[in-house]
Amino acid sequence: MQAVYPELKAIAANLMRSERERLHLQTTGLVHDAYIRLFGESTVAAANRSHFFFLARRVMRQILTDSARARLASKRTPPQLTDARGERTDDGLRLQYILDLNRALDRLEAVDKRVAAVVELKFFCDLDLPSIAETLKVSERTVGEDWRFAKKWLKTELGGNS
């Protein structure tokens, strides 16, 4: 755990960059929850280091999605927040977008697992195309094509709101 903990914290920080206030999670808590999910009942079977971190990212995304779902289901009205332009925005709309995106990614995974993985690594982990290519063991050109397809597909799936 000591060998991977710093990188897991960096992944969690990346995932939570825009969600920290909205989801009421701490980076350390996300890493610990992911660790419990990965190793709680059995040992995770990762083929290599890249595969392990891919699995960790996926688990962290699931935790963030579960948190968003729980927040939306709560009986109290979500607080008003300020967006990047300083305008008031509804927390519930952002949380709903996270849930919609997660459902769309699940549907995309049924169509093409690699393309869904590209979206996950690009959107949730903020990796660049060369890093995604290295993680997935494909060419940068393939990742670029997958990303272009995914953007069009998600735009259609999310009703032009992506």
N, C-alpha and C positions, 0 to 999 in steps of 0.2 A: 504494500500500500504506500509506503514512503516513496517509492520510486515513481509512482504515477499520480500521487496526490497533488503536486503543484500543477500538473497539466489538467487534471480534473477541475481544479479551482479556476483555472483560466477558461476552460470550456464553459463552466457554470457562469462565470462573470460575463462572458460573451453572450450567452443565451439570455441572461437577465438584464442586460444593459438597458433596455427600454421598459422592462416589466417590473423592476424592483418595487416601485411605489404601488403599483396596481395589484401585485400578487402577494404582497406581504411575506415574501420568502427572503431568506438570507443566502448568500452564495455558499457558505459553509453548510447550511441546512440542506441545500439542494444536492451538494456533493455527498453528504451523509445518507440522504434518502436514496440517492442513486446507488450508492454502495450497498445499502441494505437490499434494494431490489435486485441488484446484480448477484449478490453473494448470500442473501438471506437464507434461502432454502436449499440452494445447490450452488455449485461452482459454475461460473459462466464459462462456456466453451468458445474461446476466441482463437482464431487461427493464427493471429499475429498481433503485434502492438497496434497497428492501424485499425484492425478489426475490433479490438477491445475498445479503443476510443470511439469508434463509430457506434458500437453498442451502448457505450456510456452516454453519448450525445442523444441517442434515441430514447433511452430511459429518462434522461433529464427533460427532453421535450414532452414525454408522457406525463411527467410530474407537473410541469408547468401547465399543461393542458388540463390535467385534473384539478389543479388549483384554480384555474380560470373558470372551469365548470362549477366548482363549489362556490366561488364568489358570485357567479351569476344566479345560482340557485338560492343564495341567501335571501332572507326575507327583507333585509334592509335595503334601501335604495343606495346604489353605488355612488360614491362621492364624485363631485365635479373636480376635474383636474385641468391643468393648463398644458396645452400641446406645445410643440417646438416653436410655434410662431407667437406664443404668449396668449392664445385664445383659449377660452374655456372649452373643454371637451368632455363628453360623457364616458366615464370609465367603462360602463357596460358595453358601449359600442366597440371599444378596443378589445375587451375580453371576448365579445361575440365574434370579432374578426379572427382572433386566435383559434377559437373553436371551429369556425367555418374553414379556416385554412387547414387545421388538423384533419377535419373530415375530408376535405378535398385531397390532401396528401394521401390519406388512406385509399381513396378511390384511384388516385394516380398510381399508387403502388400495385394495385390490381391490374393496371394497364401495363406498367413498365417499372419494375423494381429499381433499376439503375437510375432512371430519370427521377424517380421519387427520392432516391438517395442524394442525387445532385442537389435537388431543391432543399432537402433537409440540411445538407452541409453548407449550402450557400446562404439560405435564409436564416436558419436558426443558429448556425455556428460561425457565420460571417467568414467562411474560408474563401480564398480566391480560387480561380479556375486551376492553376497549377497544383495547389494543395489538394483540391478535390480529385484531380487526375491521379495524383500520387496515392491518395487514400483508397480510391476505387480501383487502382491498377489499370487505368485506361489512358488513352492519349488526351492531351488538352483539347484537341480538335473535337473528339467525341464528347467531352464534357461541354464544350461550347455549343455543339449541336443539341445536346440534351437540354441545356439551359434555355436555349431559344425555343425549343418545343415546349418545355415546361411552362415558360412564361405565357405563351399563347394558350396552352391548355388551361392553366390556372385562371387566366383572365376570363375565359369562357365559363369555367366552373363557378367562379366567384361572381359572375354577373358583371364583369367589366370593372370590378372594384379592386383589382390587385395592383 
